[in-house]
Amino acid sequence: MERPRRVWVVGSTGSGKTTMAAALAQRLGVPHVELDELHFGPRWQEVPYEMFRARAAERLAGDGWVVDGNYSVVRDLGWERTELVVWLDYSLPLILTRLFRRTFRRIVAREALWHGNRESLYTHLCTRESLFWWLLKTYRRRRRQLTALRADPQWAHLRWVHFRRPAEADRWLAGVPGSAAGSD
């Protein structure tokens, strides 16, 4: 496979987009752009639309990057130049299990995410801001949207890799030619 320079990783909440994108960016020797980091400010406040787009445009101006996220409001800023879309399309039970483990680990470790944000048990069990609620609400819709985007003639220039199982994605990642700085 030819080594891509601009990659966008998509999939449902909790599918492993950030983990895949970080590993792929390191392997390719390009920056990792995490859209959640650009979208949220301190205390989980969403930044204004214009600020989010400006932040994304700045990070996507470079010659190479690996983006993770599904935000349609910034897709137009990068998909014209994207060479490859990596779709992590795993089963709902698998994603729920992974999301539970990740969330529990972050809560117990008091892991700080961007801008000092931390996940809380209360948020995930008792509010509509729960990632579990978001996953259940968007899982089927996300699959339909990504299927439609893949078939859309506007994005016919994009190469796609579509994974249904983590082992497939892991094997593919291991076979991606690395840069001198990012290879094993």
Backbone hydrogen bonds, N-H to C=O, Kabsch-Sander energy under -0.5 kcal/mol:
donor,donor_aa,acceptor,acceptor_aa,energy
7,V,65,W,-2.3
8,W,84,L,-2.4
9,V,67,V,-3.3
10,V,8,W,-0.5
10,V,86,V,-3.0
12,S,88,L,-0.7
15,S,12,S,-2.1
20,M,16,G,-2.7
21,A,17,K,-3.0
22,A,18,T,-2.6
23,A,19,T,-2.1
24,L,20,M,-2.8
25,A,21,A,-2.8
26,Q,22,A,-2.1
27,R,23,A,-2.2
28,L,24,L,-2.5
29,G,25,A,-1.4
30,V,25,A,-2.1
33,V,31,P,-0.5
33,V,66,V,-2.9
34,E,32,H,-0.6
35,L,33,V,-0.8
35,L,68,D,-2.0
37,E,34,E,-0.7
38,L,34,E,-1.1
39,H,35,L,-1.9
40,F,36,D,-2.2
41,G,45,Q,-3.5
44,W,41,G,-1.0
45,Q,42,P,-1.5
47,V,39,H,-2.6
52,F,48,P,-2.5
53,R,49,Y,-2.4
54,A,50,E,-2.3
55,R,51,M,-2.8
56,A,52,F,-2.4
57,A,53,R,-2.9
58,E,54,A,-2.2
59,R,55,R,-2.0
60,L,56,A,-2.1
61,A,58,E,-0.9
65,W,5,R,-2.3
66,V,31,P,-2.2
67,V,7,V,-2.8
68,D,33,V,-2.2
69,G,9,V,-2.2
74,V,71,Y,-1.3
75,R,72,S,-0.6
76,D,72,S,-0.6
77,L,74,V,-1.4
78,G,74,V,-0.6
78,G,75,R,-1.5
79,W,75,R,-2.9
81,R,78,G,-1.0
82,T,78,G,-1.3
83,E,6,R,-2.8
84,L,6,R,-1.5
85,V,159,R,-2.8
86,V,8,W,-2.5
87,W,85,V,-0.6
87,W,161,V,-3.1
88,L,10,V,-2.7
88,L,86,V,-0.6
89,D,87,W,-1.0
89,D,163,F,-2.9
90,Y,88,L,-0.7
95,I,91,S,-2.3
96,L,92,L,-2.8
97,T,93,P,-2.1
98,R,94,L,-2.5
99,L,95,I,-3.1
100,F,96,L,-2.5
101,R,97,T,-2.3
102,R,98,R,-2.7
103,T,99,L,-2.8
104,F,100,F,-2.8
105,R,101,R,-2.5
106,R,102,R,-2.5
107,I,103,T,-2.5
108,V,104,F,-2.7
109,A,105,R,-2.4
110,R,106,R,-0.6
110,R,107,I,-0.7
111,E,106,R,-2.1
113,L,117,N,-3.8
116,G,113,L,-1.3
117,N,114,W,-2.0
124,H,120,S,-1.9
125,L,121,L,-1.9
126,C,122,Y,-2.9
127,T,123,T,-1.1
130,S,127,T,-1.1
134,W,130,S,-2.4
135,L,131,L,-2.7
136,L,132,F,-2.3
137,K,133,W,-2.3
138,T,134,W,-2.1
139,Y,135,L,-2.2
142,R,138,T,-3.2
143,R,139,Y,-1.8
144,R,140,R,-2.2
145,Q,141,R,-2.8
146,L,142,R,-2.7
147,T,143,R,-2.2
148,A,144,R,-2.4
149,L,145,Q,-2.7
150,R,146,L,-2.3
151,A,147,T,-1.3
152,D,148,A,-1.0
152,D,149,L,-0.6
155,W,152,D,-1.9
156,A,153,P,-1.6
158,L,155,W,-1.6
159,R,83,E,-1.9
161,V,85,V,-2.4
163,F,87,W,-3.0
163,F,161,V,-0.5
168,E,165,R,-0.7
169,A,165,R,-1.6
170,D,166,P,-2.7
171,R,167,A,-2.3
172,W,168,E,-2.3
173,L,169,A,-2.8
174,A,170,D,-2.2
175,G,171,R,-1.1
175,G,172,W,-0.9
176,V,172,W,-0.5
176,V,173,L,-1.3
179,S,27,R,-2.6
183,S,179,S,-1.9
